[in-house]
Amino acid sequence: MGDTGFENHLLAYARLVDPCTATVVATSDAGRLVIAVSGSIDVQASATVADQLGRMIGAGDHERVVLDLSGVEFCDCAGARALLAVHELAEAAGIACTVEGPRPHIRWLLELTGVAAVLGLTPQG
C-alpha cells in the first residue's frame, strides 16, 4: 500500500493551487442546454460551480436545462445546496431544470438531504 498521508498532502496542495476541483462544460441545441459537471462539488468548489452554472443558464434563451452529473466523483452538502440553488434559479426564470446520471453515492446524498425530490430524481430501489 502507498503512503496515503503523502497522497493527502498532495491533494491538499493541489486544492490550494486550484481550489475548484470541478469542471463544467455546456452544449446547446434546439432550446435545450446540457451542462456536464465532472470532478468534485465540495465546500471549496460549490460557490464557483453554482456561479458558473448560473451564468451558463442566464446566458442563453433555453427552455430546458439538463445538469449531467455522471462525471461527478464527489459531492458534499455544500455541493448539494449549490445544485439546489441552480435549480431554483432556473425555475424562477421559467426554465425547466432536470438532473441526470448521478452515480449511486451522489444520488444517495441527494436523496438523504431531500434535494433529489426537488431536482426531480426518482427514488431507486
C-alpha positions in Angstrom: 0.0 0.0 0.0 1.1 3.6 -0.7 1.6 6.3 1.8 -1.9 7.9 2.0 -0.6 10.7 4.2 1.7 11.8 1.3 -1.2 11.5 -1.2 -3.4 13.6 1.1 -0.8 16.3 1.3 -0.5 16.3 -2.5 -4.3 16.6 -2.8 -4.4 19.5 -0.2 -1.6 21.3 -2.1 -3.5 20.8 -5.4 -6.6 22.4 -3.9 -4.5 25.4 -2.7 -3.2 25.9 -6.2 -6.6 25.3 -7.8 -9.4 25.3 -5.3 -12.1 24.5 -7.8 -11.9 20.7 -8.4 -14.9 20.6 -10.7 -15.2 21.1 -14.5 -18.3 22.5 -16.1 -19.0 22.2 -19.9 -22.1 23.2 -21.7 -23.6 22.2 -25.0 -26.8 23.6 -26.5 -29.3 22.5 -29.2 -32.9 23.3 -30.0 -33.7 25.2 -26.8 -32.0 22.6 -24.6 -28.9 23.3 -22.6 -26.9 20.3 -21.3 -24.4 21.1 -18.7 -21.9 18.4 -17.8 -20.3 18.6 -14.4 -17.3 16.5 -13.5 -14.9 16.2 -10.6 -15.8 17.2 -7.1 -18.5 19.6 -6.0 -17.4 20.2 -2.4 -17.3 23.1 0.0 -14.4 24.6 -1.8 -15.8 24.3 -5.3 -19.6 24.7 -4.7 -19.7 28.5 -5.0 -17.6 28.6 -8.2 -19.7 25.7 -9.7 -23.0 27.4 -8.8 -21.7 30.7 -10.3 -20.6 29.0 -13.5 -23.9 27.1 -13.8 -25.9 30.2 -13.1 -24.1 32.2 -15.7 -24.5 29.5 -18.3 -28.2 29.2 -17.6 -28.6 33.0 -17.8 -26.6 33.5 -20.9 -29.0 31.9 -23.4 -32.6 31.5 -24.4 -33.2 28.0 -23.2 -36.5 26.3 -22.5 -34.8 23.4 -20.7 -31.6 22.8 -18.8 -30.2 19.3 -18.1 -27.5 19.0 -15.4 -25.5 15.9 -16.3 -23.8 14.7 -13.1 -22.4 11.4 -14.5 -18.9 12.8 -14.2 -19.2 14.0 -10.6 -17.0 11.8 -8.4 -17.7 13.6 -5.0 -20.4 15.9 -3.7 -20.9 17.1 -0.1 -23.8 19.0 1.4 -22.4 22.3 0.1 -22.4 20.8 -3.4 -26.0 19.6 -2.9 -27.0 23.1 -1.8 -25.3 24.6 -4.9 -27.3 22.2 -7.2 -30.5 23.2 -5.4 -29.7 26.9 -5.8 -29.0 26.5 -9.5 -32.3 24.5 -9.9 -34.2 27.3 -8.1 -32.6 29.9 -10.3 -33.6 28.1 -13.5 -37.1 27.5 -12.3 -37.5 31.2 -11.2 -36.5 32.2 -14.8 -39.2 29.8 -16.2 -36.6 27.2 -17.4 -37.3 23.6 -16.7 -34.3 22.1 -15.0 -33.6 18.4 -14.5 -30.7 16.3 -13.3 -29.4 13.2 -15.0 -26.9 10.5 -14.4 -25.7 10.9 -10.8 -23.5 8.0 -9.6 -25.1 5.9 -6.8 -23.2 7.6 -3.9 -24.1 11.1 -5.3 -27.7 10.0 -5.7 -27.7 8.7 -2.1 -26.5 12.1 -0.8 -29.2 13.9 -2.8 -31.9 11.6 -1.5 -30.6 11.8 2.1 -30.7 15.6 2.0 -34.1 15.8 0.2 -32.6 17.5 -2.7 -33.3 14.6 -5.1 -37.1 15.2 -4.9 -36.7 18.9 -5.7 -34.4 18.1 -8.6 -36.9 15.6 -10.0 -34.8 12.4 -9.4 -37.0 9.4 -8.9 -36.0 7.1 -6.0 -34.2 3.9 -6.9 -34.9 0.8 -5.0 
